[in-house]
Amino acid sequence: QVQLVESGGGLVQAGGSLRLSCAASGSISSLNIMGWYRQAPGKLRELVANIFSGDSTNYADSVKGRFTISRDNAKNTVYLQMNSLKPEDTAVYYCKGSRLFPLKDYWGQGTQVTVSS
């Protein structure tokens, strides 16, 4: 069983930066995919970025060039560096870990990010 805890959210002005952290209680090296998702009020939860066990990454078009996902297996932590933040980035950000065999997803409780204009 893996538990994920996000931190690093907060209130920031447009153009500012935040770094989110997702700390795992167990080893994230056993998880094939780690990702960050977000959910704004009245909207569906959407993928922000993924990082795979080989360290390849993919990003939503809306954050490409501004956000960077990374992982530190030694610290069992995944990060999301968010630069040039926009008001439309305001959402609750969730960390997700996925193991493919057997299939199992783990979610954190979320952290609020608010970007003021």
Secondary structure by P-SEA (a helix, b strand, c coil): cbbbbbcbbbbbcccbbbbbbbbbccccccccccbbbbbcccccccccccccccccccccccccccbbbbbcccccbbbbbbcccccccccbbbbbbbbcccbbbbbccbbbbbbcc
